Amino acid sequence: MMKLIIVRHGESEANFENYWTGWLDVDLTEKGIEQARLAGRKIKASGLTIDCAFESVLKRSIKTAETILYETDAAFVPEYKTWRLNERHYGALVGKNKDQMAKEFGVAQVKKWRRDFDEVPPLTKDNHFDRRYDLLDPRLISKGESLHLTAQRVIPLWQDQIAPQLLDHKTVLVCGHGNSLRALVQFLEAIPTNQVDQIDIPNAAPVVYTFNEQLEITHKEVL
């Protein structure tokens, strides 16, 4: 049986201060680091042996994955960093406080920006990114994404890279973000698009999927 472990990064500075990050590269808090350590200990206690890991190119994801690998005695396994696991691009909302935006635009609109499948945030005029995206086709870099658009970059990663690792009977860790993992969960569990607002991915709570040879889910467990 094939095992997939998905983990959202530990608490970030933005989670603590309640503002939108998207592709902004913020760090983990001390609490977030401890959450990652605890997630690793839970995975180790469950008897799972990680064979490879996928992470976004944002340090909150990378640090969480590397901490988990260290705690599970798997620091040596291959790690694949990909922009496809980045958090949803929140466009012009990046850096804005969610409570302040609720006062300005209303709670209902903020909920749509955060949870609706097709709601696109106000687009940013310009992206200011560093060299980690230099080799990426500029046409792939959005100026604001809905969850639907996020899914359109996450699902090819599953099909082209993650699924083949599982079919090779490897236990795979995927350490992403709230929305990139919501997109993956929605796809894997075939959740209707009008119910995606009910998908909740808490910080650093490992979810273990077991698949059969047809990559159908046979069991799901939250550690």
Rosetta blueprint (number, residue, H / E / L):
1 M L
2 M E
3 K E
4 L E
5 I E
6 I E
7 V E
8 R E
9 H L
10 G L
11 E L
12 S E
13 E H
14 A H
15 N H
16 F H
17 E H
18 N L
19 Y E
20 W L
21 T L
22 G L
23 W L
24 L L
25 D L
26 V L
27 D L
28 L E
29 T L
30 E H
31 K H
32 G H
33 I H
34 E H
35 Q H
36 A H
37 R H
38 L H
39 A H
40 G H
41 R H
42 K H
43 I H
44 K H
45 A H
46 S L
47 G L
48 L L
49 T L
50 I L
51 D L
52 C E
53 A E
54 F E
55 E E
56 S L
57 V L
58 L L
59 K H
60 R H
61 S H
62 I H
63 K H
64 T H
65 A H
66 E H
67 T H
68 I H
69 L H
70 Y H
71 E H
72 T L
73 D L
74 A L
75 A L
76 F L
77 V L
78 P L
79 E E
80 Y E
81 K E
82 T L
83 W H
84 R H
85 L H
86 N L
87 E L
88 R L
89 H L
90 Y L
91 G H
92 A H
93 L H
94 V L
95 G L
96 K L
97 N E
98 K H
99 D H
100 Q H
101 M H
102 A H
103 K H
104 E H
105 F H
106 G L
107 V H
108 A H
109 Q H
110 V H
111 K H
112 K H
113 W H
114 R H
115 R H
116 D L
117 F L
118 D L
119 E L
120 V L
121 P L
122 P L
123 L L
124 T L
125 K L
126 D L
127 N L
128 H L
129 F L
130 D L
131 R H
132 R H
133 Y H
134 D L
135 L L
136 L L
137 D L
138 P H
139 R H
140 L H
141 I L
142 S L
143 K L
144 G L
145 E L
146 S L
147 L H
148 H H
149 L H
150 T H
151 A H
152 Q H
153 R H
154 V H
155 I H
156 P H
157 L H
158 W H
159 Q H
160 D H
161 Q H
162 I H
163 A H
164 P H
165 Q H
166 L H
167 L H
168 D L
169 H L
170 K L
171 T L
172 V E
173 L E
174 V E
175 C E
176 G E
177 H L
178 G H
179 N H
180 S H
181 L H
182 R H
183 A H
184 L H
185 V H
186 Q H
187 F H
188 L H
189 E L
190 A L
191 I L
192 P L
193 T H
194 N H
195 Q H
196 V H
197 D H
198 Q H
199 I L
200 D L
201 I L
202 P L
203 N E
204 A L
205 A L
206 P L
207 V E
208 V E
209 Y E
210 T E
211 F E
212 N L
213 E L
214 Q L
215 L L
216 E L
217 I E
218 T E
219 H E
220 K E
221 E E
222 V E
223 L L
